[in-house]
Amino acid sequence: MDYVSALVPPVVMAALFIGVIVTIVKSQGGANKAKEDAAVDATLARAEQVEQTGLDRPVS
């Protein structure tokens, strides 16, 4: 019975790891992709705007 108690933790961890990977793969693309891309584009546009106006420089 020692071999069963030795094998249970790695098997449980492997199953959880596979579940995490499957969840990550399933969440890529689809309806959420457009929202995520829009959020990233808005953040990049704001960063470029701040950089161009010089608001990111500390006031001396």
Secondary structure, 3 states (H helix, E strand, C coil): CHHHHHHHHHHHHHHHHHHHHHHHHHCCCCHHHHHHHHHHHHHHHHHHHHHHHCCCCCCC
